[in-house]
Amino acid sequence: MLKENRQAKRNIRPLNINYCLSADSPPQWMSSIIGDISSGGVKFMAPRDLKDKMLNLEIKSPRLAPRTLKLEAIVLDSNPSKLSSFFDTRAKFLNLSQENIKDLSVLENKQR
């Protein structure tokens, strides 16, 4: 059995995510499906390589309604997917508030 090398629990059910480059003015929002989320970061599919880019993220979930989780992240990895023309994108959350941490724990715990 493989031992996962993670500090945080993860959510393995897909959620919707909207994201844009932090440097975009005006913001050019894109949508995707989250494949994995934890209090440390998020994994989703993107149509292009976003490695080392700063992102603004918005996540909506019935568990957080009516609020929208708004986060900042830096992309750690962005690799071509073996199954599509998209990129498997992994980003680390930055500057998490206590409310963000609480909301992420709700998403993690309700999905396992």
Secondary structure as GFF3:
##gff-version 3
##sequence-region A 1 112
A	DSSP	beta_strand	15	21	.	.	.	ID=ss1
A	DSSP	beta_strand	30	37	.	.	.	ID=ss2
A	DSSP	beta_strand	41	46	.	.	.	ID=ss3
A	DSSP	beta_strand	54	59	.	.	.	ID=ss4
A	DSSP	beta_strand	69	80	.	.	.	ID=ss5
A	DSSP	beta_strand	87	94	.	.	.	ID=ss6
A	DSSP	alpha_helix	98	111	.	.	.	ID=ss7
###
